Amino acid sequence: MSLSGGLKLTDLNDFITPSQACIKPISVPKTDSMTEIKIDNSGEYYEVNAYGEETKLETASITLNDCLACSGCITSAESMLVSLQSHKELYNVIGDNRIAIETNQLQRLRTIVISISPQSRASLASKYNLTIQQVYDKLNWFFKEHLGVNYVVDTSFSRDFSIIESAKEFVNRYTEYYKNNNKQGVLPMISSSCPGWICYAEKTHDFILPYIDTTKSPQQIMGSIIKYYIGTKLGLLPNQIYHVSVMPCYDKKLEASRPCFSNEECKARDVDCVITTGEIEKMLEEQSLDIRTIPELPSDGFLTKYGISNETGKSVLLGTLGSSSGGYLHFIMKYAAYHLFNIVVTDENIMNATGPIRFKQGRNVDYREVHLVNPQNEDEILLNFVYAYGFRNIQNLVRKVKTVNNPRINKPLPFHYVEVQACPSGCINGGGQLKPDNSSNYVSKEWIEQAENAYQSISLVNGFQDPTDNSAISELYNEWLESPDSQKARAMLHTEYKALKKEEVNALMVSW
């Protein structure tokens, strides 16, 4: 798992496929009696004790989840993920569908849905000098017309769900912590959309898990919508739908593999496969296609954040204001200011530090505080929100949270909400994003800025929409989830985190 953009390991030669031995030692229990191993004619292994009694030995297996939860190897996990969750797996499913049609075995058909992240669109638009709208329409043609998938959707749509749920959770926590005077709410609240951050917290700092927002990421909420809402409408079981997510980050593959995001009864995951922006570029190259010249197929608007352009009157993609990591802090600040203090904060206030909003820049560009001050007394900070990107800032964040609610230290809350991303510059600089060609003269900072500008252009050119103004989200709350605060909404839109404890293995009892 890569938590820093400053170090990138490529062309590693330590990759061990799942069918080979893992470098993590396996504990070998001691036995009092002498035993030997016997292999029968079929290749099965048996342990034979001193009395001649045979016990069939189970094959040691290491699953993807075991690999990701293991601290014994720092370089093989992502290589394994690339092989198990890659565009080649998508090709396999497409091929299986073609065979099912040719052999008239229609019961074997799987409905294929591709969900595309706005950061991936921005990376492609930036590198190939296209608009965000052009990229989306071209990918729509590529997946539907060229490859034959069934649906292409937009994770900006599911992100609206995620942002709204996060804002509601923050207000509830704040109210319990302060206004009820019992400090039952857990503050500060830390964002949960970055799987690199979540894996780091679960592996190394379990004390911080209660502070993390329980809302699912846009990727996983889209998985819930597709498998359990759209699937029901189409009369399909979750395992009859193959959901592929296009993401800027390899760690999104890790997120999709979490056990809590799978249905054991149907043997299906909410997100079956994650492919990165770079893998999309590779797919186009393998098909001898140039994204700049392939046709455009306008979206039908299905599960897509669409609106009507004021200039053309046509349906267009809409943006979300705030950071290119999702705009969580931006919206939650507005929502909390109004619901907690009856203060109206505008988008312009948050973008330019006007009205009741103040900025405080940290020591590096990836750390910034956003303050809501009392309009009657600007020295009083009502809310202190923080952007903290990159591993260096995450380490500082962890140290500060450690002091929270410690009676021996008795310090006030250092902040109320933190938008965390493991990558410096956030999701727009994810490890799966496109890189400049070797022949280009771009430096890293310029390349990231260009992708950032492409991401923000959608709001400037096509317009933007607050999550709460998305009427389709309101309809889904009532039609699919029964109500915004129902138990079903909690189950479909939220998750939980668990500490991943390291196994203590005596070095004398292991087999390498």
N, C-alpha and C positions, 0 to 999 in steps of 0.2 A: 504494500500500500504506500503510495507516494503522497507525502504530506507537504512537500516543499517543491516549488518550481525551480529551485536552485540546483537540484540534483536530479538527473534523468539517466537511468540505466537502460541501455539498449543492447541488442544482440547478445543477450546473456546465454551462456552455455551450460548453466546448471539446471536447465529445465528437466523435470522428471514427470513424465506423463502419469496419469492416474493408474495405468496398468503396471507401472514399475514400482520399485521400492521407494518409499518416502525417506527423506533424509532425517525426519524426526524419529528418534529411537522409539521402539516399541517395548513396553515393559514385559519382561519374561518372568512369570511367577516361579519361585523356587519350589521344588518338589523334594520330598524326603527320600523317595525311592529312585533307583536308576531306571531311566526310560530310554527308548530309542524310537526313531521315526521310520515308518515303513511306507512305501509307495506301492499301491496295487497296480494292476494292469491298466486300469482306467485313468491313472494319474492322480487318484485321491490319496491324501496324506492321512496316516494313522499314527497315533502315539501308542506304543506297546510298553506296558510296565513290566516289572520283574516277574509278575505272575502270568504273563502272556495275554493279559486282558488288553483289548484294543479299543481306543477311543478316536473317533473320526475328528480330525482337526478342521476348524472353520478357517476359511480363507481370510486373511487380514485385509481389510479394505479401508481406504481413506476417501471419504466423500469430499465434495467441494466445500461444504460447510466446515468439515474438520480442518481442511487446509486453511481456510480463512480465519479460523479461530485459533490457529496454531502459531506459536511464537518462535518456532524452531527454524523457520526459513523466511527470509525477508525478500527473496527475489523470484521465487517460482510461482507464487500464488497468482499474480496477474497474468503470467504466461499460460497457466492452466485455465484461467477464466477466458482468455482470448480463444483458446481451442474449444472449450465447452460451450461458450456463449459467443458465437461469431456469426458473421454473415454467411458462412458456409452452412451453418445449421438452418438458416432461413432458406437457402437454396435447396437443402434436403427436403424441407417441408413442402416447398413449391413443387419439387420433383415428385414427391409422394402424391400430391394432389393430382398432378397430371396423369400419373399411373392409375390412380383411382378412377379418373374419368374415362381413360382409355379402356380399362377393364370392367367398366360399369359397376364398380364397387363404391357407389356414392356415399355409403355409410362411413367410409374411411376418410371422406373429405374433411378438412379442417378450415374453418373460416380464419383468414389471416388479416390481422389488424396491425398497422404501423402507426405508432404515435411519435411525433417529431417535436423535439425541444426547441424553444426559441433561441437558445445559445448555439445549437448546431446550425440552425438556419443562418444566424449572424456570421458564424465562422465561414460558411460557404459563400455567403454574399460578399464578405470582406475580401476573401482571396480571389474570387472570380469577377469582382466588380459588377455584381448584380444587386437588385433590390431584394429586400426580404420577401416581398410578394412574389417576385419572379422565382426565387429559390423554392418557395413552398409549392407553387404551381408546377414547376419543373419536376420536383420530387414526386408530386402527385401523379404526374404522367409516368415517370420512371417506374414507380411501384405498381400503379394500377394497370396501365396500358402495356408496359414493356415486360414486367415480371408477373403480372396477373394476380396481385393481391386484391383483397376485397374492399378494405377501407383504409383511408389515411386520415389521422386525426391530429389534433394540436394539444400538446400538454399545457399550453397557456390556459386552456379551458379548465383542466383539472387543477391547475395552480390557483385559480380563483377560489375553489373549494378549500385548498390548503391554507391560503392566506386568511380567509374568513374564519376558519376554525382556529387558527393560531391567534388571531386577534381576540376571539371570544375567550380562548383559554387564558390569555394574558390578563384580560379584564377580570375574569373569575379569580385568578390567583392573587391579583393585586387587592381585590376587594376582601378576600379572606385574610390576607396578610395585614392590611392596614385598617380598613374601615370596620371590620368586625373585632378588631383589637385582640385577636387571639393568635395571630401569626401562624395560622394553619396552612395558609397558602405558601407555596414554595417559590421564593424569589431569590435571585434573579431568574428569569426564564431565558433559556438559551435555545436558539433555533435548531431544527432537526432535519433540515432538507439535505445536508451534506453527509453522505455515507462514510467518507473518509474520517470526518470528525466523530461520527457515531462509533465507528469501529475502534478508533483510538480511545475514546472515553470508556467503552465497554471493556477493553483489554487492560487499560492501565490506570483508570481513575474512576472506579465504580461509585465513589462517594458523590460524583457529580451527576449521576444518572437521574435522580429525582428532579433536578433543575431543568432537564431537557424537555422541550415541547413534545407532547405526545402525538401531535398531528403527523399523519403520514406525508411523505413527499409527494409532489405532483405526479411523479412516475408511478408510484404505488396506488395513489387515488385513481389515476386513470385505469390502472389494472383492475381495481374494484368495480369501476363503472362498466368497463368492457365485459368482464367475466360474469358479473352478477346483476347488471341492469340490462345492458344491450343483449347479453346472452339469453336472458329470460325472455326478452321481447322477440328474439329470433328463434326461440324454442331450442336453444343449444345448451349443453352442459359446459362447465368451464374447460374440460379437457377437449372439447370440440372446437375451441377457439385457440389460435396461436397468436399471442400478442408480442410484438416486437417493439422495443423502445429505442429511439435514436437519441443518444445522450452525449454531452461534452466530456464525460468522465468515465474512466475504466472502473472506478469504484461503484458506479451504478450497477455493474454486473454483480458485484458483491451484495449490494442491497437487494436485488431481485432474488438472490439465492437464500435469503433469510427464511428460516422455517416458519416464522409467523406470517409470511406472505404466500403461503401455499395451502392448498386444500387437500388434506390427506385422503378424504373420502373419494374425491374425484381424481386424485393423483395429478393435480394441476397447480401450477404457480400462477399468481396474478399477472406476473410479467415473465413470459417464457424465455425471452432472449433479449439481451441488450447489445446493441452495436453502436460504436462511437462514430463521431463525425468523420474521423479519418478512415474508418471502414466503409462509410458511404462513398467517399472519394475513391477508395480501392475498388468497390463494386462497379462504379462507373467506368473506371479504367479497364477492369476485366471484361466489361461488355463493349469496350471500344467506343464509349460515349463521352462526349464533352458536355458538361452541364451548361456551358454557355450557348450551345447550339441545339440542344434537344428541345422538343416542343413543350409548351405549357398547357396544363389541363387545369382550368379553374376548379377550385374546391367546391363541393356541394354544401359546405358549411357544417357537415356532420361533426359534432363534438369539436368544434373549432371556434375560437374567439373571433367572431366576425361582426362587422357592422357595415353601415352604408357610408361610402365616401361622400363628403360634402362637395367635392370637386367634380367627380364623375358620376355619382349616383349608383355606382356599382358596389357589390359586396367586396369587402376588403378585410384583411387581417387587422386586428386592433392590438395595440400595445398595452403594457402595464407600467405605470411610472415607478421610479425607484431604481435600485441597483440592478445590474445585469445578472445578479444572483437570485432574482425573483421578486424584489421589491417588498420583502416582508417588513423590514423596519419602517419603510415609508408609510405603508398602509396602517400598520399597527399603531404607529404614533398618532395618525389622524383619528383612528377609531378610538383609541384609549383616551386621547385628549377630550373628545366629545362625551364619551360614556362615563368617564370618571370625574371630569372637572367641568363639563358643559362648556368647553372651549372649542371654538371652531378653528381648525387648522387647515389651511388651503395647501394645494400641491405646490404653489409658488412659494409659500412659507418654508416648506421642507426642502425644496430644491435650492433656495437662495438664502436661507437663514434670515427670513424677515418675520414680522409679526412677533408671535411668542416663541419662535424657534431660534436657537443659537447653536453654532458649531464650535467644537474644540478639537483641533487637529492634534493627533498623537505624534510620537517621535518618528513614525514612518507613515508612508502613504496608505498603508493597509489598516490603519487604526484611526478611527474618528468617533468622537462623541457627538450626539445630537440631543440637545436639551430642550425641554418644554419649560418655559419660565412662567411665573405668575404674572399676568398682565398688570396687576396692581402693584407688584413688587418684583422687579426683574432680578433681584439678587436671590430670590427663592426659586430653586430648581424643583419643579414638580415631578418631572420624569427625566431620567438620564438613560438614553439608549446608546448602544455602541455597535459600530461595524468593527469586527475583528477577523481579518483574513490572514492566512498563512500560519505556519507552525510556530513561528516565533511569538506571534500575538496570542495564539491558543495557549501556549505555555504560561504566559503572563495572566491570561484569563483564568486558567486553572488555579494558579497561586492565589489570586484574589478571591475566587469563590470559596476556597478552603477556609477563609477567615469568616465567612458569612455564618451568622447564628452561633458563633463560638462564644460562650459566656466569658471565657477567660480573656478574650481579645476585646469583645464588646465594641466593635466598629459598626458604623452605619453601613447600609448596603452600598457597595461601590457603584452599582448601576442596576437598572430594573430589567432591561431586555438587551440581548446580544444577538446580532445576526452574524453567525460564525460560518466561515468557509475554510477548508483546509488548504486550498490553493491560494497563493498570493494573487491579488486582483479578482479573486472569486471564480465563479463558474465559467466566465467568458475565457478564462485561462486554464480550463480543465485539461488534464493530461490526454484526453481523447480528441482535442480540437486540432484543426489543421495547422501545419507548420509552414513557414515560408520556404520557397524553393531555395536550393543551395545557391542558385545563381543570383538571387535577389540580394539587395543591400539593406534589408530591414534589420533593425536591431529589435530585441525582444520587446522593449517598451513601446516602440512605434507599432509593432505588429498587434500587440494587445489593444492599444488605443484605437487602431483601425477597426478591429472587431467590436470593440465597445461602441464606437460611433455607429457601426452598422446595426447593432442591437437597438440602440436608442432611436435610430431613424424611423422605425416603424411607428412610434408614438408621434413623431414630428410630421411624418408624411401622411399616414393613414388615420391618425388619431388614437386615443387611448380610452380605456373604460375601467372604472373602479370595479373591483370584484363584486361589490354589493349591487352594482347596476346591471349585472349580467342576469337577464331575466331567465335564461335557460338554467342557471344554477338554482334560482328560486323554485322553478318547476321541479327540478330533480329532488330538492329537499322535501317537497311535499309528495310527489308521485312515487319516488323510489325509496326515500328514507323515512316517509310518513310524517316527519316534522323535523325542524332544525336541531332539536335537542333530544331526539328519540334514542333509545338503546341501539337501534339499527344504525343510526348516524354515528354513534360512538364506535360501533364495531367496524363499520366500513371506512371511517375517516381517521381513526386513531390506532396507535400501536403501543408497544411497551418495549423497554430495554432491559437487558440482563447482563450482569457482569460475566465476563469470560475468564474464568479462573485458570491459571497455569497449572498443569499437572506436575506434581512433585515426583520425579522419577530418580531413584538411586542409580548412579552411574554404573554400579556393579551388576545391575539387574536388567541391562538393556542389551538388545541385539541390533547391531548396525547393519 
